[in-house]
Amino acid sequence: MAFFEARDPFKRYDRMLYNASLSGLGYRTLISEPRQSGSYPMGSHRDEIVTAYDRPRLITRADLAMSEVEVSAALTLFRRRLKT
């Protein structure tokens, strides 16, 4: 947020497109919390690129101020896409 406030204090550029990708996952998986058992399922994603959203998402600076919500949503979508 500080970057945008310093570069554009009058908010001429308030809206932007956002997407996130993961690559090089190999046999790794995304988990929300470590399991106590010590064993984990292995993924088979090789070198494919996995994107969170089908199309870039329109967000504003207010959305960036609440980044926990955006990060949580992207991680949820990554987990869903990596299950298949």
PDB file of N, CA, C and O in Angstrom, chain B, residues numbered from 101:
ATOM      1  N   MET B 101       0.812  -1.188   0.000  1.00  0.00           N
ATOM      2  CA  MET B 101       0.000   0.000   0.000  1.00  0.00           C
ATOM      3  C   MET B 101       0.858   1.255   0.000  1.00  0.00           C
ATOM      4  O   MET B 101       0.536   2.225  -0.686  1.00  0.00           O
ATOM      5  N   ALA B 102       1.925   1.247   0.747  1.00  0.00           N
ATOM      6  CA  ALA B 102       2.773   2.431   0.830  1.00  0.00           C
ATOM      7  C   ALA B 102       3.344   2.792  -0.535  1.00  0.00           C
ATOM      8  O   ALA B 102       3.502   3.972  -0.847  1.00  0.00           O
ATOM      9  N   PHE B 103       3.652   1.793  -1.347  1.00  0.00           N
ATOM     10  CA  PHE B 103       4.178   2.043  -2.690  1.00  0.00           C
ATOM     11  C   PHE B 103       3.161   2.845  -3.502  1.00  0.00           C
ATOM     12  O   PHE B 103       3.516   3.852  -4.115  1.00  0.00           O
ATOM     13  N   PHE B 104       1.911   2.411  -3.509  1.00  0.00           N
ATOM     14  CA  PHE B 104       0.886   3.096  -4.296  1.00  0.00           C
ATOM     15  C   PHE B 104       0.591   4.482  -3.738  1.00  0.00           C
ATOM     16  O   PHE B 104       0.375   5.422  -4.503  1.00  0.00           O
ATOM     17  N   GLU B 105       0.579   4.618  -2.433  1.00  0.00           N
ATOM     18  CA  GLU B 105       0.324   5.930  -1.826  1.00  0.00           C
ATOM     19  C   GLU B 105       1.434   6.919  -2.183  1.00  0.00           C
ATOM     20  O   GLU B 105       1.161   8.096  -2.416  1.00  0.00           O
ATOM     21  N   ALA B 106       2.666   6.455  -2.225  1.00  0.00           N
ATOM     22  CA  ALA B 106       3.790   7.332  -2.563  1.00  0.00           C
ATOM     23  C   ALA B 106       3.789   7.701  -4.044  1.00  0.00           C
ATOM     24  O   ALA B 106       4.087   8.842  -4.396  1.00  0.00           O
ATOM     25  N   ARG B 107       3.458   6.752  -4.908  1.00  0.00           N
ATOM     26  CA  ARG B 107       3.501   6.982  -6.357  1.00  0.00           C
ATOM     27  C   ARG B 107       2.246   7.638  -6.913  1.00  0.00           C
ATOM     28  O   ARG B 107       2.308   8.359  -7.909  1.00  0.00           O
ATOM     29  N   ASP B 108       1.113   7.393  -6.277  1.00  0.00           N
ATOM     30  CA  ASP B 108      -0.157   7.892  -6.798  1.00  0.00           C
ATOM     31  C   ASP B 108      -1.071   8.320  -5.649  1.00  0.00           C
ATOM     32  O   ASP B 108      -2.064   7.645  -5.380  1.00  0.00           O
ATOM     33  N   PRO B 109      -0.760   9.423  -4.968  1.00  0.00           N
ATOM     34  CA  PRO B 109      -1.552   9.833  -3.801  1.00  0.00           C
ATOM     35  C   PRO B 109      -2.989  10.238  -4.142  1.00  0.00           C
ATOM     36  O   PRO B 109      -3.848  10.241  -3.260  1.00  0.00           O
ATOM     37  N   PHE B 110      -3.264  10.577  -5.393  1.00  0.00           N
ATOM     38  CA  PHE B 110      -4.607  11.012  -5.781  1.00  0.00           C
ATOM     39  C   PHE B 110      -5.467   9.860  -6.292  1.00  0.00           C
ATOM     40  O   PHE B 110      -6.592  10.074  -6.743  1.00  0.00           O
ATOM     41  N   LYS B 111      -4.946   8.659  -6.224  1.00  0.00           N
ATOM     42  CA  LYS B 111      -5.666   7.425  -6.585  1.00  0.00           C
ATOM     43  C   LYS B 111      -6.221   7.450  -8.012  1.00  0.00           C
ATOM     44  O   LYS B 111      -7.364   7.061  -8.252  1.00  0.00           O
ATOM     45  N   ARG B 112      -5.401   7.912  -8.946  1.00  0.00           N
ATOM     46  CA  ARG B 112      -5.811   7.865 -10.346  1.00  0.00           C
ATOM     47  C   ARG B 112      -5.825   6.424 -10.838  1.00  0.00           C
ATOM     48  O   ARG B 112      -6.606   6.068 -11.721  1.00  0.00           O
ATOM     49  N   TYR B 113      -4.955   5.598 -10.261  1.00  0.00           N
ATOM     50  CA  TYR B 113      -4.874   4.197 -10.642  1.00  0.00           C
ATOM     51  C   TYR B 113      -5.294   3.348  -9.444  1.00  0.00           C
ATOM     52  O   TYR B 113      -4.456   2.762  -8.758  1.00  0.00           O
ATOM     53  N   ASP B 114      -6.580   3.293  -9.207  1.00  0.00           N
ATOM     54  CA  ASP B 114      -7.098   2.588  -8.033  1.00  0.00           C
ATOM     55  C   ASP B 114      -7.442   1.140  -8.345  1.00  0.00           C
ATOM     56  O   ASP B 114      -7.391   0.291  -7.455  1.00  0.00           O
ATOM     57  N   ARG B 115      -7.789   0.846  -9.576  1.00  0.00           N
ATOM     58  CA  ARG B 115      -8.187  -0.514  -9.946  1.00  0.00           C
ATOM     59  C   ARG B 115      -7.056  -1.200 -10.692  1.00  0.00           C
ATOM     60  O   ARG B 115      -6.339  -0.573 -11.473  1.00  0.00           O
ATOM     61  N   MET B 116      -6.904  -2.494 -10.444  1.00  0.00           N
ATOM     62  CA  MET B 116      -5.862  -3.264 -11.132  1.00  0.00           C
ATOM     63  C   MET B 116      -6.310  -4.713 -11.261  1.00  0.00           C
ATOM     64  O   MET B 116      -7.192  -5.173 -10.536  1.00  0.00           O
ATOM     65  N   LEU B 117      -5.692  -5.417 -12.188  1.00  0.00           N
ATOM     66  CA  LEU B 117      -5.973  -6.835 -12.374  1.00  0.00           C
ATOM     67  C   LEU B 117      -4.969  -7.658 -11.589  1.00  0.00           C
ATOM     68  O   LEU B 117      -3.792  -7.310 -11.504  1.00  0.00           O
ATOM     69  N   TYR B 118      -5.452  -8.762 -11.013  1.00  0.00           N
ATOM     70  CA  TYR B 118      -4.628  -9.573 -10.124  1.00  0.00           C
ATOM     71  C   TYR B 118      -4.851 -11.051 -10.421  1.00  0.00           C
ATOM     72  O   TYR B 118      -5.980 -11.481 -10.656  1.00  0.00           O
ATOM     73  N   ASN B 119      -3.787 -11.814 -10.408  1.00  0.00           N
ATOM     74  CA  ASN B 119      -3.850 -13.263 -10.489  1.00  0.00           C
ATOM     75  C   ASN B 119      -2.589 -13.792  -9.825  1.00  0.00           C
ATOM     76  O   ASN B 119      -1.634 -13.044  -9.614  1.00  0.00           O
ATOM     77  N   ALA B 120      -2.583 -15.053  -9.501  1.00  0.00           N
ATOM     78  CA  ALA B 120      -1.417 -15.670  -8.870  1.00  0.00           C
ATOM     79  C   ALA B 120      -1.193 -17.033  -9.493  1.00  0.00           C
ATOM     80  O   ALA B 120      -2.142 -17.696  -9.912  1.00  0.00           O
ATOM     81  N   SER B 121       0.073 -17.455  -9.555  1.00  0.00           N
ATOM     82  CA  SER B 121       0.422 -18.744 -10.152  1.00  0.00           C
ATOM     83  C   SER B 121       1.460 -19.456  -9.306  1.00  0.00           C
ATOM     84  O   SER B 121       2.236 -18.831  -8.583  1.00  0.00           O
ATOM     85  N   LEU B 122       1.457 -20.774  -9.414  1.00  0.00           N
ATOM     86  CA  LEU B 122       2.486 -21.608  -8.807  1.00  0.00           C
ATOM     87  C   LEU B 122       3.107 -22.444  -9.909  1.00  0.00           C
ATOM     88  O   LEU B 122       2.403 -22.915 -10.802  1.00  0.00           O
ATOM     89  N   SER B 123       4.410 -22.633  -9.856  1.00  0.00           N
ATOM     90  CA  SER B 123       5.056 -23.502 -10.831  1.00  0.00           C
ATOM     91  C   SER B 123       6.158 -24.289 -10.136  1.00  0.00           C
ATOM     92  O   SER B 123       6.624 -23.915  -9.060  1.00  0.00           O
ATOM     93  N   GLY B 124       6.562 -25.375 -10.763  1.00  0.00           N
ATOM     94  CA  GLY B 124       7.633 -26.194 -10.223  1.00  0.00           C
ATOM     95  C   GLY B 124       7.258 -26.914  -8.943  1.00  0.00           C
ATOM     96  O   GLY B 124       8.112 -27.136  -8.085  1.00  0.00           O
ATOM     97  N   LEU B 125       5.986 -27.283  -8.801  1.00  0.00           N
ATOM     98  CA  LEU B 125       5.542 -27.950  -7.578  1.00  0.00           C
ATOM     99  C   LEU B 125       6.095 -29.367  -7.444  1.00  0.00           C
ATOM    100  O   LEU B 125       6.361 -29.839  -6.338  1.00  0.00           O
ATOM    101  N   GLY B 126       6.262 -30.029  -8.568  1.00  0.00           N
ATOM    102  CA  GLY B 126       6.760 -31.401  -8.506  1.00  0.00           C
ATOM    103  C   GLY B 126       5.810 -32.286  -7.722  1.00  0.00           C
ATOM    104  O   GLY B 126       4.631 -32.392  -8.060  1.00  0.00           O
ATOM    105  N   TYR B 127       6.321 -32.921  -6.677  1.00  0.00           N
ATOM    106  CA  TYR B 127       5.499 -33.822  -5.869  1.00  0.00           C
ATOM    107  C   TYR B 127       4.985 -33.160  -4.594  1.00  0.00           C
ATOM    108  O   TYR B 127       4.441 -33.840  -3.725  1.00  0.00           O
ATOM    109  N   ARG B 128       5.149 -31.845  -4.470  1.00  0.00           N
ATOM    110  CA  ARG B 128       4.701 -31.132  -3.271  1.00  0.00           C
ATOM    111  C   ARG B 128       3.202 -30.844  -3.325  1.00  0.00           C
ATOM    112  O   ARG B 128       2.610 -30.783  -4.403  1.00  0.00           O
ATOM    113  N   THR B 129       2.606 -30.669  -2.162  1.00  0.00           N
ATOM    114  CA  THR B 129       1.198 -30.281  -2.071  1.00  0.00           C
ATOM    115  C   THR B 129       1.075 -29.106  -1.110  1.00  0.00           C
ATOM    116  O   THR B 129       1.969 -28.856  -0.301  1.00  0.00           O
ATOM    117  N   LEU B 130      -0.038 -28.390  -1.207  1.00  0.00           N
ATOM    118  CA  LEU B 130      -0.329 -27.302  -0.277  1.00  0.00           C
ATOM    119  C   LEU B 130      -1.208 -27.849   0.841  1.00  0.00           C
ATOM    120  O   LEU B 130      -2.227 -28.487   0.579  1.00  0.00           O
ATOM    121  N   ILE B 131      -0.816 -27.601   2.076  1.00  0.00           N
ATOM    122  CA  ILE B 131      -1.614 -28.024   3.217  1.00  0.00           C
ATOM    123  C   ILE B 131      -1.845 -26.823   4.123  1.00  0.00           C
ATOM    124  O   ILE B 131      -1.019 -25.912   4.186  1.00  0.00           O
ATOM    125  N   SER B 132      -2.974 -26.830   4.821  1.00  0.00           N
ATOM    126  CA  SER B 132      -3.270 -25.690   5.686  1.00  0.00           C
ATOM    127  C   SER B 132      -2.497 -25.775   6.997  1.00  0.00           C
ATOM    128  O   SER B 132      -2.030 -24.757   7.507  1.00  0.00           O
ATOM    129  N   GLU B 133      -2.359 -26.981   7.546  1.00  0.00           N
ATOM    130  CA  GLU B 133      -1.605 -27.161   8.788  1.00  0.00           C
ATOM    131  C   GLU B 133      -0.890 -28.503   8.747  1.00  0.00           C
ATOM    132  O   GLU B 133      -1.430 -29.459   8.190  1.00  0.00           O
ATOM    133  N   PRO B 134       0.299 -28.606   9.315  1.00  0.00           N
ATOM    134  CA  PRO B 134       1.014 -29.886   9.335  1.00  0.00           C
ATOM    135  C   PRO B 134       0.228 -30.951  10.093  1.00  0.00           C
ATOM    136  O   PRO B 134      -0.417 -30.660  11.100  1.00  0.00           O
ATOM    137  N   ARG B 135       0.287 -32.171   9.607  1.00  0.00           N
ATOM    138  CA  ARG B 135      -0.397 -33.278  10.276  1.00  0.00           C
ATOM    139  C   ARG B 135       0.503 -33.871  11.346  1.00  0.00           C
ATOM    140  O   ARG B 135       1.729 -33.789  11.267  1.00  0.00           O
ATOM    141  N   GLN B 136      -0.121 -34.463  12.335  1.00  0.00           N
ATOM    142  CA  GLN B 136       0.633 -35.083  13.421  1.00  0.00           C
ATOM    143  C   GLN B 136       1.208 -36.434  13.013  1.00  0.00           C
ATOM    144  O   GLN B 136       2.183 -36.893  13.608  1.00  0.00           O
ATOM    145  N   SER B 137       0.618 -37.078  12.003  1.00  0.00           N
ATOM    146  CA  SER B 137       1.039 -38.428  11.632  1.00  0.00           C
ATOM    147  C   SER B 137       2.425 -38.473  10.993  1.00  0.00           C
ATOM    148  O   SER B 137       3.120 -39.484  11.095  1.00  0.00           O
ATOM    149  N   GLY B 138       2.822 -37.415  10.352  1.00  0.00           N
ATOM    150  CA  GLY B 138       4.135 -37.390   9.726  1.00  0.00           C
ATOM    151  C   GLY B 138       4.131 -37.822   8.271  1.00  0.00           C
ATOM    152  O   GLY B 138       5.135 -37.620   7.586  1.00  0.00           O
ATOM    153  N   SER B 139       3.050 -38.410   7.761  1.00  0.00           N
ATOM    154  CA  SER B 139       2.997 -38.791   6.353  1.00  0.00           C
ATOM    155  C   SER B 139       2.083 -37.825   5.603  1.00  0.00           C
ATOM    156  O   SER B 139       1.090 -37.339   6.147  1.00  0.00           O
ATOM    157  N   TYR B 140       2.432 -37.557   4.357  1.00  0.00           N
ATOM    158  CA  TYR B 140       1.697 -36.611   3.538  1.00  0.00           C
ATOM    159  C   TYR B 140       1.445 -37.229   2.175  1.00  0.00           C
ATOM    160  O   TYR B 140       2.267 -38.002   1.683  1.00  0.00           O
ATOM    161  N   PRO B 141       0.312 -36.897   1.557  1.00  0.00           N
ATOM    162  CA  PRO B 141       0.097 -37.384   0.186  1.00  0.00           C
ATOM    163  C   PRO B 141       1.028 -36.646  -0.769  1.00  0.00           C
ATOM    164  O   PRO B 141       1.336 -35.472  -0.564  1.00  0.00           O
ATOM    165  N   MET B 142       1.465 -37.327  -1.796  1.00  0.00           N
ATOM    166  CA  MET B 142       2.360 -36.717  -2.776  1.00  0.00           C
ATOM    167  C   MET B 142       1.556 -36.307  -4.002  1.00  0.00           C
ATOM    168  O   MET B 142       0.738 -37.079  -4.500  1.00  0.00           O
ATOM    169  N   GLY B 143       1.784 -35.115  -4.476  1.00  0.00           N
ATOM    170  CA  GLY B 143       1.146 -34.653  -5.696  1.00  0.00           C
ATOM    171  C   GLY B 143       1.941 -35.138  -6.896  1.00  0.00           C
ATOM    172  O   GLY B 143       3.056 -35.642  -6.753  1.00  0.00           O
ATOM    173  N   SER B 144       1.372 -34.986  -8.056  1.00  0.00           N
ATOM    174  CA  SER B 144       2.092 -35.357  -9.281  1.00  0.00           C
ATOM    175  C   SER B 144       1.908 -34.259 -10.316  1.00  0.00           C
ATOM    176  O   SER B 144       1.399 -34.500 -11.410  1.00  0.00           O
ATOM    177  N   HIS B 145       2.322 -33.066  -9.963  1.00  0.00           N
ATOM    178  CA  HIS B 145       2.068 -31.898 -10.800  1.00  0.00           C
ATOM    179  C   HIS B 145       3.222 -31.560 -11.731  1.00  0.00           C
ATOM    180  O   HIS B 145       3.092 -30.697 -12.599  1.00  0.00           O
ATOM    181  N   ARG B 146       4.323 -32.222 -11.557  1.00  0.00           N
ATOM    182  CA  ARG B 146       5.510 -32.022 -12.389  1.00  0.00           C
ATOM    183  C   ARG B 146       5.839 -30.531 -12.521  1.00  0.00           C
ATOM    184  O   ARG B 146       5.965 -29.836 -11.513  1.00  0.00           O
ATOM    185  N   ASP B 147       5.978 -30.042 -13.739  1.00  0.00           N
ATOM    186  CA  ASP B 147       6.367 -28.647 -13.946  1.00  0.00           C
ATOM    187  C   ASP B 147       5.225 -27.785 -14.474  1.00  0.00           C
ATOM    188  O   ASP B 147       5.464 -26.698 -14.999  1.00  0.00           O
ATOM    189  N   GLU B 148       3.993 -28.258 -14.342  1.00  0.00           N
ATOM    190  CA  GLU B 148       2.878 -27.467 -14.843  1.00  0.00           C
ATOM    191  C   GLU B 148       2.704 -26.190 -14.024  1.00  0.00           C
ATOM    192  O   GLU B 148       3.083 -26.135 -12.854  1.00  0.00           O
ATOM    193  N   ILE B 149       2.130 -25.171 -14.647  1.00  0.00           N
ATOM    194  CA  ILE B 149       1.840 -23.915 -13.966  1.00  0.00           C
ATOM    195  C   ILE B 149       0.378 -23.939 -13.550  1.00  0.00           C
ATOM    196  O   ILE B 149      -0.503 -24.180 -14.375  1.00  0.00           O
ATOM    197  N   VAL B 150       0.121 -23.690 -12.277  1.00  0.00           N
ATOM    198  CA  VAL B 150      -1.234 -23.701 -11.734  1.00  0.00           C
ATOM    199  C   VAL B 150      -1.599 -22.264 -11.380  1.00  0.00           C
ATOM    200  O   VAL B 150      -0.905 -21.619 -10.594  1.00  0.00           O
ATOM    201  N   THR B 151      -2.697 -21.759 -11.964  1.00  0.00           N
ATOM    202  CA  THR B 151      -3.140 -20.402 -11.656  1.00  0.00           C
ATOM    203  C   THR B 151      -4.332 -20.459 -10.705  1.00  0.00           C
ATOM    204  O   THR B 151      -5.111 -21.412 -10.720  1.00  0.00           O
ATOM    205  N   ALA B 152      -4.457 -19.445  -9.896  1.00  0.00           N
ATOM    206  CA  ALA B 152      -5.548 -19.401  -8.926  1.00  0.00           C
ATOM    207  C   ALA B 152      -6.879 -19.102  -9.608  1.00  0.00           C
ATOM    208  O   ALA B 152      -7.878 -19.768  -9.335  1.00  0.00           O
ATOM    209  N   TYR B 153      -6.901 -18.128 -10.474  1.00  0.00           N
ATOM    210  CA  TYR B 153      -8.147 -17.685 -11.104  1.00  0.00           C
ATOM    211  C   TYR B 153      -8.091 -17.962 -12.601  1.00  0.00           C
ATOM    212  O   TYR B 153      -7.024 -17.882 -13.210  1.00  0.00           O
ATOM    213  N   ASP B 154      -9.240 -18.289 -13.196  1.00  0.00           N
ATOM    214  CA  ASP B 154      -9.283 -18.522 -14.641  1.00  0.00           C
ATOM    215  C   ASP B 154      -8.969 -17.250 -15.417  1.00  0.00           C
ATOM    216  O   ASP B 154      -8.253 -17.276 -16.417  1.00  0.00           O
ATOM    217  N   ARG B 155      -9.516 -16.142 -14.940  1.00  0.00           N
ATOM    218  CA  ARG B 155      -9.228 -14.843 -15.533  1.00  0.00           C
ATOM    219  C   ARG B 155      -8.733 -13.919 -14.433  1.00  0.00           C
ATOM    220  O   ARG B 155      -9.132 -14.081 -13.280  1.00  0.00           O
ATOM    221  N   PRO B 156      -7.874 -12.951 -14.753  1.00  0.00           N
ATOM    222  CA  PRO B 156      -7.416 -12.023 -13.714  1.00  0.00           C
ATOM    223  C   PRO B 156      -8.589 -11.357 -13.009  1.00  0.00           C
ATOM    224  O   PRO B 156      -9.623 -11.072 -13.613  1.00  0.00           O
ATOM    225  N   ARG B 157      -8.406 -11.123 -11.748  1.00  0.00           N
ATOM    226  CA  ARG B 157      -9.454 -10.575 -10.889  1.00  0.00           C
ATOM    227  C   ARG B 157      -9.240  -9.073 -10.721  1.00  0.00           C
ATOM    228  O   ARG B 157      -8.113  -8.623 -10.515  1.00  0.00           O
ATOM    229  N   LEU B 158     -10.312  -8.306 -10.809  1.00  0.00           N
ATOM    230  CA  LEU B 158     -10.244  -6.856 -10.637  1.00  0.00           C
ATOM    231  C   LEU B 158     -10.270  -6.541  -9.142  1.00  0.00           C
ATOM    232  O   LEU B 158     -11.208  -6.915  -8.437  1.00  0.00           O
ATOM    233  N   ILE B 159      -9.235  -5.852  -8.668  1.00  0.00           N
ATOM    234  CA  ILE B 159      -9.173  -5.458  -7.262  1.00  0.00           C
ATOM    235  C   ILE B 159      -8.852  -3.969  -7.167  1.00  0.00           C
ATOM    236  O   ILE B 159      -8.419  -3.347  -8.138  1.00  0.00           O
ATOM    237  N   THR B 160      -9.070  -3.421  -5.995  1.00  0.00           N
ATOM    238  CA  THR B 160      -8.771  -2.009  -5.741  1.00  0.00           C
ATOM    239  C   THR B 160      -7.750  -1.913  -4.610  1.00  0.00           C
ATOM    240  O   THR B 160      -7.345  -2.924  -4.037  1.00  0.00           O
ATOM    241  N   ARG B 161      -7.350  -0.714  -4.304  1.00  0.00           N
ATOM    242  CA  ARG B 161      -6.418  -0.521  -3.192  1.00  0.00           C
ATOM    243  C   ARG B 161      -7.040  -0.937  -1.866  1.00  0.00           C
ATOM    244  O   ARG B 161      -6.340  -1.405  -0.967  1.00  0.00           O
ATOM    245  N   ALA B 162      -8.343  -0.769  -1.742  1.00  0.00           N
ATOM    246  CA  ALA B 162      -9.019  -1.207  -0.516  1.00  0.00           C
ATOM    247  C   ALA B 162      -8.903  -2.719  -0.348  1.00  0.00           C
ATOM    248  O   ALA B 162      -8.762  -3.212   0.772  1.00  0.00           O
ATOM    249  N   ASP B 163      -8.961  -3.461  -1.466  1.00  0.00           N
ATOM    250  CA  ASP B 163      -8.775  -4.908  -1.414  1.00  0.00           C
ATOM    251  C   ASP B 163      -7.348  -5.248  -0.969  1.00  0.00           C
ATOM    252  O   ASP B 163      -7.137  -6.197  -0.214  1.00  0.00           O
ATOM    253  N   LEU B 164      -6.387  -4.477  -1.437  1.00  0.00           N
ATOM    254  CA  LEU B 164      -4.997  -4.716  -1.042  1.00  0.00           C
ATOM    255  C   LEU B 164      -4.779  -4.436   0.441  1.00  0.00           C
ATOM    256  O   LEU B 164      -3.938  -5.065   1.083  1.00  0.00           O
ATOM    257  N   ALA B 165      -5.536  -3.495   0.974  1.00  0.00           N
ATOM    258  CA  ALA B 165      -5.405  -3.187   2.397  1.00  0.00           C
ATOM    259  C   ALA B 165      -5.857  -4.369   3.251  1.00  0.00           C
ATOM    260  O   ALA B 165      -5.391  -4.534   4.379  1.00  0.00           O
ATOM    261  N   MET B 166      -6.763  -5.190   2.719  1.00  0.00           N
ATOM    262  CA  MET B 166      -7.221  -6.399   3.411  1.00  0.00           C
ATOM    263  C   MET B 166      -6.602  -7.612   2.726  1.00  0.00           C
ATOM    264  O   MET B 166      -7.327  -8.504   2.284  1.00  0.00           O
ATOM    265  N   SER B 167      -5.294  -7.660   2.632  1.00  0.00           N
ATOM    266  CA  SER B 167      -4.617  -8.695   1.852  1.00  0.00           C
ATOM    267  C   SER B 167      -4.841 -10.099   2.402  1.00  0.00           C
ATOM    268  O   SER B 167      -4.730 -11.068   1.652  1.00  0.00           O
ATOM    269  N   GLU B 168      -5.156 -10.236   3.700  1.00  0.00           N
ATOM    270  CA  GLU B 168      -5.390 -11.575   4.258  1.00  0.00           C
ATOM    271  C   GLU B 168      -6.544 -12.253   3.535  1.00  0.00           C
ATOM    272  O   GLU B 168      -6.499 -13.458   3.291  1.00  0.00           O
ATOM    273  N   VAL B 169      -7.562 -11.501   3.195  1.00  0.00           N
ATOM    274  CA  VAL B 169      -8.726 -12.050   2.513  1.00  0.00           C
ATOM    275  C   VAL B 169      -8.331 -12.535   1.118  1.00  0.00           C
ATOM    276  O   VAL B 169      -8.709 -13.633   0.709  1.00  0.00           O
ATOM    277  N   GLU B 170      -7.570 -11.715   0.390  1.00  0.00           N
ATOM    278  CA  GLU B 170      -7.150 -12.086  -0.957  1.00  0.00           C
ATOM    279  C   GLU B 170      -6.226 -13.295  -0.944  1.00  0.00           C
ATOM    280  O   GLU B 170      -6.375 -14.193  -1.773  1.00  0.00           O
ATOM    281  N   VAL B 171      -5.289 -13.330  -0.031  1.00  0.00           N
ATOM    282  CA  VAL B 171      -4.352 -14.452   0.055  1.00  0.00           C
ATOM    283  C   VAL B 171      -5.088 -15.731   0.428  1.00  0.00           C
ATOM    284  O   VAL B 171      -4.819 -16.788  -0.144  1.00  0.00           O
ATOM    285  N   SER B 172      -5.999 -15.651   1.366  1.00  0.00           N
ATOM    286  CA  SER B 172      -6.774 -16.821   1.777  1.00  0.00           C
ATOM    287  C   SER B 172      -7.607 -17.361   0.617  1.00  0.00           C
ATOM    288  O   SER B 172      -7.683 -18.574   0.423  1.00  0.00           O
ATOM    289  N   ALA B 173      -8.227 -16.478  -0.148  1.00  0.00           N
ATOM    290  CA  ALA B 173      -9.032 -16.910  -1.297  1.00  0.00           C
ATOM    291  C   ALA B 173      -8.158 -17.581  -2.356  1.00  0.00           C
ATOM    292  O   ALA B 173      -8.538 -18.617  -2.903  1.00  0.00           O
ATOM    293  N   ALA B 174      -7.004 -17.007  -2.647  1.00  0.00           N
ATOM    294  CA  ALA B 174      -6.105 -17.597  -3.645  1.00  0.00           C
ATOM    295  C   ALA B 174      -5.605 -18.964  -3.182  1.00  0.00           C
ATOM    296  O   ALA B 174      -5.558 -19.899  -3.981  1.00  0.00           O
ATOM    297  N   LEU B 175      -5.233 -19.100  -1.915  1.00  0.00           N
ATOM    298  CA  LEU B 175      -4.769 -20.391  -1.407  1.00  0.00           C
ATOM    299  C   LEU B 175      -5.863 -21.447  -1.459  1.00  0.00           C
ATOM    300  O   LEU B 175      -5.588 -22.609  -1.759  1.00  0.00           O
ATOM    301  N   THR B 176      -7.097 -21.056  -1.173  1.00  0.00           N
ATOM    302  CA  THR B 176      -8.222 -21.994  -1.260  1.00  0.00           C
ATOM    303  C   THR B 176      -8.383 -22.503  -2.688  1.00  0.00           C
ATOM    304  O   THR B 176      -8.578 -23.698  -2.907  1.00  0.00           O
ATOM    305  N   LEU B 177      -8.302 -21.596  -3.656  1.00  0.00           N
ATOM    306  CA  LEU B 177      -8.422 -22.005  -5.053  1.00  0.00           C
ATOM    307  C   LEU B 177      -7.247 -22.876  -5.489  1.00  0.00           C
ATOM    308  O   LEU B 177      -7.435 -23.834  -6.237  1.00  0.00           O
ATOM    309  N   PHE B 178      -6.040 -22.554  -5.030  1.00  0.00           N
ATOM    310  CA  PHE B 178      -4.892 -23.407  -5.347  1.00  0.00           C
ATOM    311  C   PHE B 178      -5.097 -24.814  -4.827  1.00  0.00           C
ATOM    312  O   PHE B 178      -4.851 -25.783  -5.546  1.00  0.00           O
ATOM    313  N   ARG B 179      -5.550 -24.942  -3.577  1.00  0.00           N
ATOM    314  CA  ARG B 179      -5.779 -26.262  -2.993  1.00  0.00           C
ATOM    315  C   ARG B 179      -6.804 -27.048  -3.793  1.00  0.00           C
ATOM    316  O   ARG B 179      -6.626 -28.243  -4.028  1.00  0.00           O
ATOM    317  N   ARG B 180      -7.867 -26.390  -4.210  1.00  0.00           N
ATOM    318  CA  ARG B 180      -8.903 -27.063  -5.017  1.00  0.00           C
ATOM    319  C   ARG B 180      -8.348 -27.549  -6.338  1.00  0.00           C
ATOM    320  O   ARG B 180      -8.623 -28.672  -6.760  1.00  0.00           O
ATOM    321  N   ARG B 181      -7.573 -26.711  -6.985  1.00  0.00           N
ATOM    322  CA  ARG B 181      -7.027 -27.075  -8.308  1.00  0.00           C
ATOM    323  C   ARG B 181      -5.962 -28.152  -8.200  1.00  0.00           C
ATOM    324  O   ARG B 181      -5.785 -28.942  -9.127  1.00  0.00           O
ATOM    325  N   LEU B 182      -5.268 -28.193  -7.108  1.00  0.00           N
ATOM    326  CA  LEU B 182      -4.208 -29.190  -6.956  1.00  0.00           C
ATOM    327  C   LEU B 182      -4.743 -30.564  -6.545  1.00  0.00           C
ATOM    328  O   LEU B 182      -4.012 -31.551  -6.627  1.00  0.00           O
ATOM    329  N   LYS B 183      -5.986 -30.650  -6.111  1.00  0.00           N
ATOM    330  CA  LYS B 183      -6.571 -31.940  -5.746  1.00  0.00           C
ATOM    331  C   LYS B 183      -6.883 -32.782  -6.973  1.00  0.00           C
ATOM    332  O   LYS B 183      -6.959 -34.007  -6.876  1.00  0.00           O
ATOM    333  N   THR B 184      -7.066 -32.147  -8.123  1.00  0.00           N
ATOM    334  CA  THR B 184      -7.427 -32.905  -9.325  1.00  0.00           C
ATOM    335  C   THR B 184      -6.223 -33.389 -10.067  1.00  0.00           C
ATOM    336  O   THR B 184      -6.357 -34.043 -11.101  1.00  0.00           O
TER     337      THR B 184
END
